[in-house]
Amino acid sequence: MKKAIIIGASGLVGSLLTKKLLNDSYYETVTVLVRSSLNIHHPKLIELKVNFDELFKEKIEADDVYCCLGSTIKKAGSKERFRLIDYTYSLNVAKIAKKYNCNQFIIVTAMGANSNSLAFYSKVKGDLENALKALNFNSLLIIRPSLLLGDRKNETRTLEKVASLFMQSFSLLLPKKVRAIKADKVATAMMDLAKRNYFGFHIFESDVLQSY
C-alpha cells in the first residue's frame, strides 16, 4: 500500500483532502506536515510539527506528496512574505520530496498562473509551476482551480466573498473554466487524479475539476 504526505493540511482544500485520504483505503499512512496540531485522531494519521523555515532538516518519504500551501498578500502581510509561503516553502517541500525519490507531486496553484503575468499573484504561481517542472518528477500534477468556495475557519476574505456571490449568481453564464468551484470538488479531484498513475507533467484546469 502507498504512503501520502500533505502540506497545507489546515487550509480549505488541504483539510478536506486530509479527511478524504484518511477515509480511503488507497493509502496505508497519511502524514501531515503542520505548524500546530490538527487535533485529528485517526490510526492512519502521522502528524509532524515542522518549522517551514528549517524544512530541509526534515525527511520526506512517500509515494505521493500533496501540496496545498497557499495564502494571500493581505494575510501574508507583504508581497515578500506571500512569495515566501506560496513559492519558497512549496518549492522546498518539492526539492526534499525529489531528494527522497517521491514518485508523484500534486499541487494546487491557481487559474491564470503564468510567470509572464503582470499580476503578482499569478506570476508567483507561474514561477512556482516552472520551478517544479524543472525538478523532473516522474509525475507532476498541477491543479488550477478558479475561485474556491467553502468554509474558511477563523479567516475572513471579504473581497473573495463578494466575488463568490457574484460568480455564483451568474454561474450559468460563465465558462466552466472560470466558474467558482467548491473546495470539496478540488480535493476529490486531487485524490482521484493521483490514483491514475499519470507520467510526466500535467495541468488540470478548473473546468476539468468541476466534473467532480
C-alpha positions as CSV (number, residue, x, y, z in Angstrom):
1,M,0.0,0.0,0.0
2,K,1.1,3.6,-0.6
3,K,2.0,6.4,1.7
4,A,1.0,10.0,1.3
5,I,2.2,13.3,2.7
6,I,0.1,16.5,2.8
7,I,1.5,20.0,3.2
8,G,-1.1,22.7,3.9
9,A,-3.5,20.3,5.7
10,S,-5.0,23.0,7.8
11,G,-6.2,25.1,4.8
12,L,-9.5,25.0,3.0
13,V,-8.6,22.4,0.4
14,G,-5.9,20.7,2.5
15,S,-8.3,20.0,5.4
16,L,-10.9,18.4,3.1
17,L,-8.2,16.4,1.3
18,T,-6.8,15.1,4.6
19,K,-10.1,13.7,5.6
20,K,-10.7,12.1,2.2
21,L,-7.3,10.4,2.2
22,L,-7.7,9.1,5.8
23,N,-11.0,7.5,4.9
24,D,-9.8,6.0,1.7
25,S,-8.1,2.6,1.6
26,Y,-5.6,3.6,-1.1
27,Y,-3.1,4.9,1.4
28,E,-1.6,3.0,4.3
29,T,-0.5,6.1,6.1
30,V,-1.2,9.8,5.6
31,T,1.5,12.2,7.1
32,V,0.8,15.9,7.6
33,L,3.5,18.5,8.0
34,V,2.0,21.2,10.2
35,R,3.0,24.1,12.4
36,S,0.3,23.2,15.0
37,S,-1.8,20.1,15.7
38,L,-4.9,19.5,13.6
39,N,-6.5,17.7,16.6
40,I,-7.5,14.8,14.4
41,H,-7.2,11.3,15.7
42,H,-7.0,8.5,13.2
43,P,-5.0,5.3,13.1
44,K,-3.5,6.2,9.6
45,L,-2.6,9.7,10.5
46,I,1.0,10.7,11.3
47,E,1.4,14.3,12.4
48,L,4.8,16.0,12.2
49,K,5.2,19.5,13.5
50,V,7.7,21.4,11.5
51,N,9.3,24.8,11.0
52,F,8.9,25.7,7.4
53,D,11.9,28.0,7.6
54,E,14.1,25.0,8.5
55,L,12.3,22.4,6.4
56,F,15.5,20.8,5.0
57,K,16.1,19.2,8.4
58,E,13.0,17.0,7.6
59,K,13.0,13.7,5.8
60,I,10.0,13.5,3.3
61,E,9.4,9.9,2.2
62,A,6.2,9.0,0.5
63,D,4.8,7.7,-2.8
64,D,2.6,10.8,-3.3
65,V,3.1,14.3,-1.9
66,Y,0.1,16.7,-1.9
67,C,0.9,20.4,-1.6
68,C,-2.0,22.7,-0.6
69,L,0.0,25.6,0.8
70,G,-1.4,28.9,-0.1
71,S,-2.0,32.4,1.2
72,T,-3.0,35.9,0.1
73,I,-0.9,39.0,0.1
74,K,-3.2,40.5,2.7
75,K,-3.0,37.5,5.0
76,A,0.8,37.1,4.5
77,G,1.3,40.8,5.3
78,S,3.5,41.6,2.3
79,K,4.4,40.5,-1.2
80,E,7.7,39.2,0.1
81,R,6.1,37.1,2.7
82,F,3.4,35.9,0.3
83,R,6.2,34.7,-2.1
84,L,8.0,33.0,0.7
85,I,4.9,30.9,1.6
86,D,3.5,30.2,-1.8
87,Y,6.7,29.9,-3.7
88,T,9.7,29.2,-1.5
89,Y,8.0,26.9,1.1
90,S,6.2,24.9,-1.6
91,L,9.4,24.5,-3.7
92,N,11.5,23.5,-0.7
93,V,9.0,20.7,0.0
94,A,9.2,19.6,-3.6
95,K,13.0,19.6,-3.5
96,I,13.1,17.4,-0.4
97,A,10.4,15.1,-1.9
98,K,12.6,14.7,-5.0
99,K,15.7,14.0,-2.9
100,Y,13.9,11.1,-1.2
101,N,12.6,9.7,-4.5
102,C,8.9,10.6,-4.2
103,N,7.2,9.4,-7.3
104,Q,4.4,11.9,-7.6
105,F,3.9,15.5,-6.6
106,I,0.4,17.0,-6.7
107,I,0.0,20.7,-6.1
108,V,-2.8,23.4,-6.0
109,T,-1.8,26.6,-7.8
110,A,-4.4,28.8,-9.4
111,M,-6.3,29.6,-12.5
112,G,-4.3,32.0,-14.6
113,A,-0.9,31.0,-13.2
114,N,1.7,32.5,-15.6
115,S,5.3,33.6,-14.9
116,N,4.8,36.3,-17.5
117,S,1.7,37.8,-15.8
118,L,1.6,41.4,-14.8
119,A,-0.5,40.3,-11.7
120,F,1.9,39.5,-8.9
121,Y,-0.2,36.6,-7.5
122,S,-0.5,34.9,-10.9
123,K,3.2,35.5,-11.6
124,V,4.3,33.8,-8.4
125,K,2.1,30.8,-9.1
126,G,3.5,30.6,-12.6
127,D,7.1,30.9,-11.3
128,L,6.4,28.0,-9.0
129,E,5.0,25.8,-11.7
130,N,8.1,26.4,-13.8
131,A,10.4,25.6,-10.9
132,L,8.5,22.4,-10.1
133,K,8.6,21.3,-13.7
134,A,12.4,21.7,-13.7
135,L,12.7,19.1,-10.9
136,N,11.6,16.4,-13.3
137,F,9.3,14.3,-11.1
138,N,8.1,11.1,-12.6
139,S,4.6,12.6,-12.2
140,L,3.8,16.2,-11.6
141,L,0.1,17.2,-11.4
142,I,-0.7,20.9,-11.4
143,I,-4.2,21.7,-10.1
144,R,-5.5,25.1,-11.2
145,P,-8.9,25.9,-9.6
146,S,-10.8,29.1,-10.1
147,L,-12.3,31.0,-7.1
148,L,-12.7,28.5,-4.2
149,L,-16.0,28.1,-2.4
150,G,-16.0,26.7,1.2
151,D,-15.9,27.5,4.9
152,R,-12.6,29.1,5.8
153,K,-12.4,28.6,9.5
154,N,-11.1,31.5,11.5
155,E,-10.5,33.5,8.3
156,T,-12.5,36.2,6.6
157,R,-11.8,37.2,3.0
158,T,-14.3,40.0,2.2
159,L,-13.4,40.5,-1.4
160,E,-13.4,36.8,-2.0
161,K,-16.9,36.5,-0.5
162,V,-18.2,39.3,-2.7
163,A,-16.6,37.7,-5.8
164,S,-18.0,34.3,-5.0
165,L,-21.6,35.7,-4.5
166,F,-21.3,37.4,-7.9
167,M,-19.9,34.3,-9.6
168,Q,-22.5,32.0,-8.1
169,S,-25.3,34.4,-9.2
170,F,-24.1,34.4,-12.8
171,S,-22.6,30.9,-12.8
172,L,-24.6,29.5,-15.7
173,L,-23.5,32.5,-17.9
174,L,-19.8,31.9,-17.2
175,P,-17.5,29.3,-18.9
176,K,-16.8,26.3,-16.7
177,K,-13.1,27.2,-16.5
178,V,-13.8,30.5,-14.6
179,R,-16.9,29.5,-12.5
180,A,-16.3,29.4,-8.8
181,I,-15.6,25.9,-7.6
182,K,-16.3,24.1,-4.3
183,A,-13.1,23.2,-2.5
184,D,-14.5,19.7,-1.9
185,K,-14.5,19.1,-5.6
186,V,-10.9,20.2,-5.8
187,A,-9.9,17.8,-3.0
188,T,-11.8,14.9,-4.6
189,A,-10.2,15.6,-8.0
190,M,-6.7,15.7,-6.4
191,M,-7.2,12.3,-4.8
192,D,-8.7,10.7,-8.0
193,L,-6.1,12.1,-10.4
194,A,-3.3,10.9,-8.1
195,K,-4.6,7.4,-8.4
196,R,-4.5,7.4,-12.2
197,N,-0.7,6.9,-12.3
198,Y,0.0,9.7,-14.8
199,F,3.5,10.0,-16.1
200,G,5.2,13.4,-16.7
201,F,3.8,16.9,-16.4
202,H,0.1,17.6,-16.4
203,I,-2.1,20.6,-15.8
204,F,-5.7,20.3,-14.8
205,E,-7.8,23.5,-15.3
206,S,-10.9,24.3,-13.3
207,D,-13.3,23.1,-16.0
208,V,-11.9,19.6,-15.6
209,L,-12.2,19.8,-11.8
210,Q,-15.8,20.9,-12.0
211,S,-16.7,17.4,-13.2
212,Y,-16.1,16.0,-9.7
